[in-house]
Amino acid sequence: MRKAGRLASCGAESVRETRLRLCLELAGLPRPRLQMELRDDEGFVGRFDMGYDEFLLLIEYEGEQHLNDKVQWTRDIVREERARVQGYSVVRINAELFRDPWAQVLRIHKELVRGGYRGRNPVRSASWEACFGPLRVRQAA
């Protein structure tokens, strides 16, 4: 129960965002800041689901609405371009990608390292596997 209390966090706007954050933390990666707002010389760029300012990394969990709403999709493209101009990397994850959660941990870790992270490598701990299952081996099609 104490562990659950340490992992609790306010700010996620969906269950999927929460699962992604827990996936990262249980793998031993640093806790991302939630609902990161970014600004540039033109003003407000946008709000990203989570990220790491110190490593210039933003993470977005893309729900179906981002593809089904053309206005939202266009805003997402412009927002991501403006973030990249400031030096940020953007990792986008959707439900299909999250079917392999460990692969997403490794993607994010790779970008953290690219941004200067020198902390520990991710680990598939017993807690991680209890929440996200054993490592999935992809089979050739």
DSSP file with accessible surface (Angstrom, degrees, kcal/mol):
  #  RESIDUE AA STRUCTURE BP1 BP2  ACC     N-H-->O    O-->H-N    N-H-->O    O-->H-N    TCO  KAPPA ALPHA  PHI   PSI    X-CA   Y-CA   Z-CA
    1    1 A M     >        0   0  201      0, 0.0     4,-1.9     0, 0.0     5,-0.1   0.000 360.0 360.0 360.0 -36.7    0.0    0.0    0.0
    2    2 A R  H  >  +     0   0  216      1,-0.2     4,-2.0     2,-0.2     5,-0.2   0.897 360.0  53.6 -62.3 -39.4    2.9    2.4    0.7
    3    3 A K  H  > S+     0   0   88      1,-0.2     4,-1.6     2,-0.2    -1,-0.2   0.918 106.5  51.8 -62.0 -42.6    4.3    1.8   -2.8
    4    4 A A  H  > S+     0   0   60      1,-0.2     4,-1.1     2,-0.2    -1,-0.2   0.911 108.4  52.2 -60.6 -40.0    0.9    2.7   -4.3
    5    5 A G  H  < S+     0   0   53     -4,-1.9     3,-0.4     1,-0.2    -1,-0.2   0.897 108.0  50.6 -63.4 -39.3    0.9    5.9   -2.3
    6    6 A R  H  < S+     0   0  158     -4,-2.0    -1,-0.2     1,-0.2    -2,-0.2   0.811 112.0  48.3 -68.4 -28.2    4.4    6.8   -3.6
    7    7 A L  H  < S+     0   0   32     -4,-1.6    -1,-0.2    -5,-0.2    -2,-0.2   0.620  86.3 109.5 -88.7 -12.8    3.2    6.3   -7.1
    8    8 A A     <  +     0   0   64     -4,-1.1     2,-0.3    -3,-0.4    -3,-0.0  -0.315  43.3 169.2 -63.6 145.3    0.0    8.3   -6.8
    9    9 A S        -     0   0   45      3,-0.0     3,-0.3     0, 0.0     2,-0.3  -0.958  27.4-136.9-159.1 139.1    0.1   11.5   -8.8
   10   10 A C  S    S+     0   0  127     -2,-0.3    24,-0.2     1,-0.2     3,-0.1  -0.706  74.9  58.8 -93.3 149.8   -2.4   14.2   -9.7
   11   11 A G        +     0   0   38      1,-0.4    -1,-0.2    -2,-0.3     2,-0.1   0.072  59.9 123.2 126.2 -26.3   -2.5   15.7  -13.2
   12   12 A A        -     0   0   28     -3,-0.3    -1,-0.4     1,-0.1     3,-0.1  -0.426  45.7-155.5 -66.9 144.1   -3.0   12.9  -15.7
   13   13 A E  S    S+     0   0  112      1,-0.1     2,-0.3    -3,-0.1    -1,-0.1   0.359  70.5  28.1-103.7   3.3   -6.1   13.5  -17.8
   14   14 A S  S  > S-     0   0   46      1,-0.1     4,-1.8     0, 0.0     5,-0.1  -0.989  75.6-115.2-155.5 161.3   -6.8    9.9  -18.7
   15   15 A V  H  > S+     0   0  113     -2,-0.3     4,-2.7     1,-0.2     5,-0.2   0.892 116.6  55.7 -63.2 -38.8   -6.3    6.4  -17.5
   16   16 A R  H  > S+     0   0  129      1,-0.2     4,-2.3     2,-0.2    -1,-0.2   0.888 105.4  50.8 -65.1 -39.2   -4.0    5.6  -20.4
   17   17 A E  H  > S+     0   0   13      2,-0.2     4,-2.5     1,-0.2    -1,-0.2   0.915 110.9  50.0 -61.8 -41.5   -1.7    8.5  -19.4
   18   18 A T  H  X S+     0   0   47     -4,-1.8     4,-2.7     2,-0.2     5,-0.2   0.931 109.7  50.0 -63.6 -44.5   -1.6    7.2  -15.9
   19   19 A R  H  X S+     0   0  105     -4,-2.7     4,-2.4     1,-0.2    -1,-0.2   0.913 110.9  50.1 -61.3 -40.2   -0.7    3.7  -17.1
   20   20 A L  H  X S+     0   0    1     -4,-2.3     4,-2.0     2,-0.2    -2,-0.2   0.940 110.9  48.6 -64.1 -45.1    2.0    5.1  -19.2
   21   21 A R  H  X S+     0   0    6     -4,-2.5     4,-2.6     1,-0.2     5,-0.2   0.942 113.0  47.6 -60.8 -45.0    3.5    7.1  -16.4
   22   22 A L  H  X S+     0   0   42     -4,-2.7     4,-3.0     1,-0.2     5,-0.3   0.894 107.4  57.1 -63.8 -37.6    3.4    4.1  -14.1
   23   23 A C  H  X S+     0   0    0     -4,-2.4     4,-0.9    -5,-0.2    -1,-0.2   0.920 111.1  43.4 -58.4 -43.1    5.0    2.0  -16.7
   24   24 A L  H  <>S+     0   0    0     -4,-2.0     5,-2.2     2,-0.2     3,-0.3   0.934 116.2  46.0 -69.0 -46.8    7.9    4.4  -16.8
   25   25 A E  H ><5S+     0   0   29     -4,-2.6     3,-1.7     1,-0.2    -2,-0.2   0.907 110.2  52.0 -67.2 -41.0    8.3    4.8  -13.1
   26   26 A L  H 3<5S+     0   0   15     -4,-3.0    99,-0.4     1,-0.3   102,-0.4   0.757 105.1  58.1 -68.9 -20.5    8.0    1.1  -12.3
   27   27 A A  T 3<5S-     0   0    0     -4,-0.9    96,-2.4    -5,-0.3    -1,-0.3   0.485 125.1-105.4 -83.1  -4.1   10.8    0.5  -14.8
   28   28 A G  T < 5S+     0   0   19     -3,-1.7    -3,-0.2     1,-0.3    92,-0.2   0.521  74.6 137.6  94.7   7.3   13.0    2.8  -12.8
   29   29 A L      < -     0   0    7     -5,-2.2    -1,-0.3    -6,-0.2    -2,-0.1  -0.475  63.8 -87.3 -81.0 158.2   12.9    5.9  -15.0
   30   30 A P        -     0   0   37      0, 0.0    -1,-0.1     0, 0.0    -6,-0.0  -0.263  50.1 -93.9 -63.5 153.9   12.4    9.3  -13.4
   31   31 A R        -     0   0  107     -3,-0.1     2,-0.1    -6,-0.1    -9,-0.1  -0.512  43.0-133.3 -68.2 123.4    8.9   10.6  -12.8
   32   32 A P        -     0   0    4      0, 0.0     2,-0.4     0, 0.0    20,-0.2  -0.429  19.0-110.6 -75.0 153.7    7.8   12.7  -15.7
   33   33 A R  E     -A   51   0A 116     18,-3.0    18,-1.6    -2,-0.1     3,-0.4  -0.709  37.7-130.4 -80.6 135.5    6.2   16.1  -15.1
   34   34 A L  E    S+A   50   0A  25     -2,-0.4    16,-0.3    16,-0.2    15,-0.1  -0.610  75.7   8.2 -91.8 149.0    2.5   15.9  -16.1
   35   35 A Q  E    S-     0   0A  27     14,-2.7     2,-0.4    -2,-0.2    -1,-0.2   0.928  80.1-162.3  51.3  57.1    0.6   18.4  -18.3
   36   36 A M  E     -A   48   0A   2     12,-1.5    12,-3.1    -3,-0.4     2,-0.4  -0.557   4.0-150.5 -73.5 124.0    3.7   20.3  -19.4
   37   37 A E  E     -A   47   0A  99     -2,-0.4     2,-0.4    10,-0.2    10,-0.2  -0.815  11.8-162.4 -95.7 136.2    3.0   23.7  -20.9
   38   38 A L  E     -A   46   0A  10      8,-2.6     7,-3.0    -2,-0.4     8,-1.5  -0.949   8.3-177.0-122.8 138.1    5.4   25.0  -23.4
   39   39 A R  E     +A   44   0A 145     -2,-0.4     5,-0.2     5,-0.3     2,-0.2  -0.916   1.8 179.6-127.4 156.5    5.8   28.6  -24.6
   40   40 A D  E >   -A   43   0A  37      3,-2.7     3,-1.8    -2,-0.3    43,-0.0  -0.722  54.7 -70.2-138.4-168.7    8.0   30.2  -27.3
   41   41 A D  T 3  S+     0   0  178      1,-0.3     3,-0.1    -2,-0.2    -2,-0.0   0.758 132.3  53.0 -60.4 -26.0    8.6   33.7  -28.6
   42   42 A E  T 3  S-     0   0  157      1,-0.3     2,-0.4     0, 0.0    -1,-0.3   0.554 117.3-113.1 -85.3 -10.3    5.1   33.6  -30.3
   43   43 A G  E <  S+A   40   0A  25     -3,-1.8    -3,-2.7     0, 0.0    -1,-0.3  -0.895  75.5  22.6 119.8-145.1    3.4   32.6  -27.0
   44   44 A F  E     +A   39   0A  97     -2,-0.4    -5,-0.3    -5,-0.2     3,-0.1  -0.426  49.7 179.8 -68.2 123.0    1.7   29.5  -25.9
   45   45 A V  E     -     0   0A  12     -7,-3.0     2,-0.3     1,-0.3    -6,-0.2   0.876  50.7 -90.5 -87.0 -48.6    2.7   26.4  -27.9
   46   46 A G  E     -A   38   0A   6     -8,-1.5    -8,-2.6    33,-0.1     2,-0.5  -0.929  33.9 -78.5 158.7 179.5    0.6   23.9  -26.1
   47   47 A R  E     -A   37   0A 102     -2,-0.3     2,-0.3   -10,-0.2   -10,-0.2  -0.945  36.2-157.2-115.5 132.8    0.2   21.4  -23.3
   48   48 A F  E     -A   36   0A   2    -12,-3.1   -12,-1.5    -2,-0.5    12,-0.1  -0.837  25.8-118.7-110.4 148.9    1.8   18.0  -23.6
   49   49 A D  E    S-     0   0A  13     -2,-0.3   -14,-2.7   -14,-0.2     2,-0.3   0.872  84.1 -30.4 -54.9 -44.6    0.7   14.9  -21.6
   50   50 A M  E     +AB  34  59A   0      9,-1.7     9,-3.4   -16,-0.3     2,-0.3  -0.976  69.4 143.0-164.8 168.0    4.0   14.5  -19.8
   51   51 A G  E     -AB  33  58A   0    -18,-1.6   -18,-3.0    -2,-0.3     2,-0.4  -0.991  44.0 -92.4 173.1-171.9    7.7   15.1  -20.2
   52   52 A Y  E > > - B   0  57A   3      5,-2.9     5,-2.1    -2,-0.3     3,-0.8  -0.925  20.1-168.7-134.3 102.7   11.1   16.0  -18.8
   53   53 A D  G > 5S+     0   0   60     -2,-0.4     3,-1.6     1,-0.2    -1,-0.1   0.916  89.1  55.8 -56.2 -46.4   12.2   19.6  -19.1
   54   54 A E  G 3 5S+     0   0  127      1,-0.3    -1,-0.2     2,-0.1    -2,-0.0   0.722 115.6  37.7 -66.1 -18.0   15.8   18.9  -18.2
   55   55 A F  G < 5S-     0   0   34     -3,-0.8    -1,-0.3     2,-0.2    -2,-0.2   0.259 107.6-122.1-114.7  10.9   16.1   16.3  -21.0
   56   56 A L  T < 5 +     0   0   73     -3,-1.6    33,-2.9    -4,-0.3     2,-0.4   0.898  64.1 140.9  49.8  50.6   14.1   18.2  -23.5
   57   57 A L  E   < -Bc  52  89A   0     -5,-2.1    -5,-2.9    31,-0.2     2,-0.4  -0.983  31.7-173.1-128.7 129.8   11.6   15.4  -24.0
   58   58 A L  E     -Bc  51  90A   1     31,-2.7    33,-2.8    -2,-0.4     2,-0.4  -0.936   7.8-158.8-118.5 143.9    7.9   15.5  -24.4
   59   59 A I  E     -Bc  50  91A   0     -9,-3.4    -9,-1.7    -2,-0.4     2,-0.4  -0.987   6.1-171.2-128.1 131.1    5.6   12.5  -24.4
   60   60 A E  E     - c   0  92A   5     31,-2.7    33,-2.8    -2,-0.4     2,-0.7  -0.980  15.3-152.7-123.5 130.1    2.1   12.4  -25.9
   61   61 A Y  E     - c   0  93A  14     -2,-0.4     2,-0.7    31,-0.2    33,-0.2  -0.919  24.3-148.7 -97.1 114.6   -0.5    9.6  -25.6
   62   62 A E        -     0   0   20     31,-3.6    33,-0.5    -2,-0.7     2,-0.1  -0.770  12.5-166.3 -92.9 114.8   -2.5    9.9  -28.7
   63   63 A G    >   -     0   0   16     -2,-0.7     3,-1.5    31,-0.1     4,-0.5  -0.379  41.0 -94.4 -86.5 172.8   -6.2    8.8  -28.5
   64   64 A E  T >> S+     0   0  125      1,-0.3     4,-2.1     2,-0.2     3,-1.6   0.823 118.3  70.7 -57.9 -31.9   -8.4    8.2  -31.4
   65   65 A Q  H 3> S+     0   0  107      1,-0.3     4,-1.7     2,-0.2    -1,-0.3   0.802  88.5  63.9 -60.6 -25.8   -9.8   11.8  -31.3
   66   66 A H  H <4 S+     0   0   20     -3,-1.5    -1,-0.3     1,-0.2    -2,-0.2   0.798 111.9  35.2 -69.8 -24.9   -6.4   13.1  -32.5
   67   67 A L  H <4 S+     0   0   96     -3,-1.6    -2,-0.2    -4,-0.5    -1,-0.2   0.765 117.5  51.2 -94.6 -30.7   -6.9   11.2  -35.8
   68   68 A N  H  < S+     0   0  121     -4,-2.1     2,-0.7     1,-0.1    -2,-0.2   0.692 101.3  64.6 -82.9 -19.2  -10.7   11.7  -36.2
   69   69 A D     X  -     0   0   75     -4,-1.7     4,-2.7    -5,-0.2     5,-0.2  -0.890  65.2-165.5-109.1 106.0  -10.7   15.5  -35.6
   70   70 A K  H  > S+     0   0  165     -2,-0.7     4,-2.2     1,-0.2     5,-0.2   0.848  89.3  52.7 -62.3 -34.5   -8.8   17.2  -38.5
   71   71 A V  H  > S+     0   0   88      2,-0.2     4,-2.4     1,-0.2    -1,-0.2   0.942 111.9  45.4 -65.8 -45.6   -8.6   20.5  -36.6
   72   72 A Q  H  > S+     0   0   47      2,-0.2     4,-2.5     1,-0.2    -2,-0.2   0.921 112.0  52.0 -62.9 -42.8   -7.1   18.8  -33.6
   73   73 A W  H  X S+     0   0  107     -4,-2.7     4,-2.1     1,-0.2    -1,-0.2   0.922 110.0  49.0 -61.9 -41.9   -4.7   16.8  -35.7
   74   74 A T  H  X S+     0   0   84     -4,-2.2     4,-2.3     1,-0.2     5,-0.2   0.928 110.6  50.3 -64.7 -43.7   -3.5   20.0  -37.5
   75   75 A R  H  X S+     0   0  136     -4,-2.4     4,-2.8     1,-0.2     5,-0.2   0.905 108.8  53.3 -59.2 -41.4   -3.0   21.7  -34.1
   76   76 A D  H  X S+     0   0    2     -4,-2.5     4,-2.4     2,-0.2    -1,-0.2   0.906 108.4  49.6 -61.2 -42.0   -1.0   18.7  -32.9
   77   77 A I  H  X S+     0   0   72     -4,-2.1     4,-2.3     2,-0.2    -2,-0.2   0.945 114.3  43.7 -63.1 -48.0    1.3   18.9  -36.0
   78   78 A V  H  X S+     0   0   67     -4,-2.3     4,-2.5     2,-0.2     5,-0.2   0.926 113.4  51.5 -64.8 -43.3    2.0   22.6  -35.5
   79   79 A R  H  X S+     0   0   28     -4,-2.8     4,-2.0    -5,-0.2    -1,-0.2   0.927 110.6  48.5 -60.5 -43.6    2.5   22.2  -31.8
   80   80 A E  H  X S+     0   0   30     -4,-2.4     4,-2.5    -5,-0.2    -1,-0.2   0.919 110.2  51.6 -65.6 -41.3    5.0   19.4  -32.3
   81   81 A E  H  X S+     0   0  121     -4,-2.3     4,-2.0     1,-0.2    -1,-0.2   0.926 109.9  49.2 -60.4 -44.1    6.9   21.4  -34.9
   82   82 A R  H  X S+     0   0   50     -4,-2.5     4,-1.0     1,-0.2    -1,-0.2   0.875 110.9  50.5 -65.5 -34.9    7.1   24.4  -32.5
   83   83 A A  H ><>S+     0   0    0     -4,-2.0     5,-2.0    -5,-0.2     3,-0.5   0.926 109.0  51.2 -67.6 -41.5    8.4   22.1  -29.7
   84   84 A R  H ><5S+     0   0  114     -4,-2.5     3,-1.9     1,-0.2    -2,-0.2   0.872 102.1  60.2 -65.3 -35.2   11.1   20.6  -32.0
   85   85 A V  H 3<5S+     0   0  130     -4,-2.0    -1,-0.2     1,-0.3    -2,-0.2   0.861 102.8  53.6 -60.0 -32.2   12.3   24.1  -32.9
   86   86 A Q  T <<5S-     0   0   71     -4,-1.0    -1,-0.3    -3,-0.5    -2,-0.2   0.416 128.8 -99.8 -82.6   2.0   13.0   24.6  -29.2
   87   87 A G  T < 5S+     0   0   42     -3,-1.9    -3,-0.2     1,-0.3     2,-0.2   0.477  75.7 141.4  97.3   1.9   15.1   21.5  -29.2
   88   88 A Y      < -     0   0   25     -5,-2.0     2,-0.3    -6,-0.1    -1,-0.3  -0.529  43.3-142.0 -78.6 143.7   12.5   19.1  -27.7
   89   89 A S  E     -c   57   0A  28    -33,-2.9   -31,-2.7    -2,-0.2     2,-0.5  -0.785  16.2-150.0 -92.2 149.3   12.1   15.5  -28.8
   90   90 A V  E     -c   58   0A  12     -2,-0.3     2,-0.6   -33,-0.2   -31,-0.2  -0.986   8.4-165.1-126.8 122.0    8.5   14.3  -28.9
   91   91 A V  E     -c   59   0A   6    -33,-2.8   -31,-2.7    -2,-0.5     2,-0.5  -0.939  10.3-162.5-104.7 123.2    7.6   10.6  -28.3
   92   92 A R  E     -c   60   0A  75     -2,-0.6     2,-0.4   -33,-0.2   -31,-0.2  -0.914   8.5-176.7-109.7 133.4    4.1    9.8  -29.5
   93   93 A I  E     -c   61   0A   1    -33,-2.8   -31,-3.6    -2,-0.5     2,-0.2  -0.975   3.2-179.8-129.9 140.0    2.4    6.7  -28.2
   94   94 A N     >  -     0   0   60     -2,-0.4     4,-2.4   -33,-0.2     5,-0.2  -0.740  47.6 -87.9-128.0-178.9   -1.0    5.2  -29.1
   95   95 A A  H  > S+     0   0   36    -33,-0.5     4,-0.5    -2,-0.2   -32,-0.1   0.886 124.6  52.9 -60.4 -40.1   -3.0    2.1  -28.0
   96   96 A E  H >4 S+     0   0  124      1,-0.2     3,-1.0     2,-0.2    -1,-0.2   0.934 111.9  44.6 -63.2 -45.9   -1.4   -0.1  -30.7
   97   97 A L  H >4 S+     0   0   63      1,-0.2     3,-1.8     2,-0.2    -1,-0.2   0.888 107.5  59.7 -64.2 -36.9    2.1    0.9  -29.7
   98   98 A F  H 3< S+     0   0   21     -4,-2.4    -1,-0.2     1,-0.3    -2,-0.2   0.561  79.5  85.3 -74.8  -3.2    1.3    0.4  -26.0
   99   99 A R  T << S+     0   0  162     -3,-1.0    -1,-0.3    -4,-0.5    -2,-0.2   0.756  97.3  44.2 -64.1 -20.8    0.4   -3.2  -26.6
  100  100 A D  S <> S+     0   0   20     -3,-1.8     4,-1.2    -4,-0.2     3,-0.4  -0.757  75.9 173.2-119.5  79.9    4.1   -3.6  -26.1
  101  101 A P  H  > S+     0   0    4      0, 0.0     4,-2.0     0, 0.0     3,-0.2   0.853  74.1  58.1 -62.1 -34.1    4.7   -1.5  -23.1
  102  102 A W  H  > S+     0   0   30      1,-0.2     4,-2.4     2,-0.2     5,-0.2   0.906 101.9  55.5 -64.8 -36.7    8.4   -2.5  -22.6
  103  103 A A  H  > S+     0   0   22     -3,-0.4     4,-2.2     1,-0.2    -1,-0.2   0.881 107.2  50.8 -61.2 -34.1    9.2   -1.3  -26.2
  104  104 A Q  H  X S+     0   0    2     -4,-1.2     4,-2.5     2,-0.2     5,-0.2   0.893 106.8  53.3 -72.6 -37.1    7.7    2.1  -25.2
  105  105 A V  H  X S+     0   0    1     -4,-2.0     4,-2.9     1,-0.2    -2,-0.2   0.943 111.1  47.3 -58.4 -45.9    9.9    2.2  -22.0
  106  106 A L  H  X S+     0   0   82     -4,-2.4     4,-2.4     2,-0.2    -2,-0.2   0.891 110.2  52.0 -66.6 -37.8   12.9    1.6  -24.2
  107  107 A R  H  X S+     0   0   90     -4,-2.2     4,-1.8     2,-0.2    -1,-0.2   0.936 113.8  43.7 -60.4 -46.8   11.9    4.3  -26.8
  108  108 A I  H  X S+     0   0    0     -4,-2.5     4,-2.5     2,-0.2    -2,-0.2   0.916 112.0  52.5 -69.1 -41.0   11.5    6.8  -24.0
  109  109 A H  H  X S+     0   0   25     -4,-2.9     4,-2.7    -5,-0.2     5,-0.2   0.924 107.0  53.7 -59.2 -43.3   14.8    5.8  -22.3
  110  110 A K  H  X S+     0   0  129     -4,-2.4     4,-2.2     1,-0.2    -1,-0.2   0.918 111.1  45.3 -58.2 -43.1   16.6    6.2  -25.6
  111  111 A E  H  X S+     0   0   32     -4,-1.8     4,-1.6     2,-0.2    -1,-0.2   0.863 110.3  54.4 -71.0 -35.8   15.3    9.8  -26.0
  112  112 A L  H  <>S+     0   0    0     -4,-2.5     5,-2.6     2,-0.2     4,-0.2   0.944 109.8  47.1 -60.4 -46.7   16.1   10.6  -22.3
  113  113 A V  H ><5S+     0   0   56     -4,-2.7     3,-1.9     1,-0.2    -2,-0.2   0.924 108.8  54.5 -61.5 -42.5   19.7    9.4  -22.9
  114  114 A R  H 3<5S+     0   0  158     -4,-2.2    -1,-0.2     1,-0.3    -2,-0.2   0.861 107.8  51.8 -59.1 -32.0   19.9   11.5  -26.1
  115  115 A G  T 3<5S-     0   0   33     -4,-1.6    -1,-0.3    -3,-0.2    -2,-0.2   0.404 133.5 -87.9 -86.5   0.7   18.8   14.5  -24.0
  116  116 A G  T < 5S+     0   0   35     -3,-1.9    -3,-0.2     1,-0.3     2,-0.1   0.438  71.2 154.4 111.9  -0.4   21.5   13.9  -21.4
  117  117 A Y      < +     0   0   18     -5,-2.6    -1,-0.3    -6,-0.2   -62,-0.0  -0.427  12.5 173.4 -63.2 131.0   20.0   11.5  -18.9
  118  118 A R        +     0   0  190     -2,-0.1    -1,-0.1     3,-0.0     3,-0.1   0.086  38.6 115.6-126.4  21.9   22.7    9.5  -17.2
  119  119 A G  S    S-     0   0   39      1,-0.2   -90,-0.1   -89,-0.0    -6,-0.0  -0.008  74.7 -52.7 -79.2-168.8   20.6    7.7  -14.6
  120  120 A R        -     0   0  149    -92,-0.2    -1,-0.2     1,-0.1     3,-0.1  -0.203  56.9-107.0 -68.4 154.8   20.0    4.0  -14.4
  121  121 A N        -     0   0  110      1,-0.1    -1,-0.1    -3,-0.1    -3,-0.0  -0.450  47.2 -89.2 -73.6 154.2   18.8    1.9  -17.2
  122  122 A P        -     0   0   18      0, 0.0     2,-0.4     0, 0.0   -94,-0.2  -0.314  43.5-158.2 -65.9 150.3   15.2    0.6  -17.1
  123  123 A V        -     0   0   70    -96,-2.4     2,-1.8    -3,-0.1     5,-0.1  -0.996  22.2-131.9-133.4 135.1   14.5   -2.7  -15.4
  124  124 A R        -     0   0   87     -2,-0.4   -97,-0.1     4,-0.1    11,-0.1  -0.627  43.6-175.7 -83.6  81.6   11.6   -5.1  -15.7
  125  125 A S     >  -     0   0   38     -2,-1.8     4,-2.8   -99,-0.4     5,-0.2  -0.194  42.1-102.6 -72.6 169.9   11.1   -5.4  -12.0
  126  126 A A  H  > S+     0   0   84      1,-0.2     4,-2.3     2,-0.2     5,-0.2   0.895 125.8  52.0 -60.0 -38.8    8.6   -7.8  -10.3
  127  127 A S  H  > S+     0   0   45      2,-0.2     4,-1.4     1,-0.2    -1,-0.2   0.911 109.4  49.1 -64.1 -41.8    6.4   -4.7   -9.8
  128  128 A W  H  > S+     0   0    3   -102,-0.4     4,-2.9     1,-0.2     3,-0.5   0.957 113.2  46.0 -62.3 -48.7    6.6   -3.8  -13.4
  129  129 A E  H  X S+     0   0   66     -4,-2.8     4,-2.2     1,-0.2    -1,-0.2   0.845 106.9  58.9 -66.1 -31.2    5.8   -7.3  -14.6
  130  130 A A  H  < S+     0   0   88     -4,-2.3    -1,-0.2    -5,-0.2    -2,-0.2   0.868 117.5  33.1 -64.1 -33.0    2.9   -7.5  -12.1
  131  131 A C  H  < S+     0   0   69     -4,-1.4    -2,-0.2    -3,-0.5    -1,-0.2   0.825 135.0  23.0 -89.6 -35.5    1.3   -4.5  -13.7
  132  132 A F  H  < S-     0   0   10     -4,-2.9    -3,-0.2     1,-0.2    -2,-0.2   0.440 101.8-122.9-119.8  -1.2    2.4   -4.9  -17.4
  133  133 A G     <  -     0   0   19     -4,-2.2    -1,-0.2    -5,-0.3     3,-0.1  -0.047  44.5 -41.7  85.4 171.8    3.1   -8.6  -17.8
  134  134 A P  S    S-     0   0   94      0, 0.0     2,-0.0     0, 0.0     0, 0.0  -0.248  80.6 -72.5 -69.2 163.1    6.1  -10.5  -18.9
  135  135 A L        -     0   0   76      1,-0.1     2,-0.5   -11,-0.1    -2,-0.0  -0.300  50.6-133.8 -56.5 130.7    8.2   -9.3  -21.8
  136  136 A R        -     0   0  129     -3,-0.1     2,-0.6    -2,-0.0    -1,-0.1  -0.790  10.6-146.9 -91.2 131.1    6.4   -9.9  -25.1
  137  137 A V        -     0   0  124     -2,-0.5     2,-0.3     0, 0.0    -2,-0.0  -0.864  17.1-131.4 -98.4 123.0    8.4  -11.5  -27.9
  138  138 A R        -     0   0  177     -2,-0.6     2,-0.4     1,-0.0   -38,-0.0  -0.540  18.5-143.5 -73.3 136.4    7.3  -10.2  -31.3
  139  139 A Q        -     0   0  180     -2,-0.3     2,-0.1     1,-0.0    -1,-0.0  -0.800  21.5-107.7-101.6 142.0    6.7  -13.0  -33.8
  140  140 A A              0   0  104     -2,-0.4    -1,-0.0     1,-0.1     0, 0.0  -0.391 360.0 360.0 -65.5 142.4    7.6  -12.6  -37.4
  141  141 A A              0   0  153     -2,-0.1    -1,-0.1     0, 0.0     0, 0.0  -0.425 360.0 360.0 -82.5 360.0    4.6  -12.2  -39.7
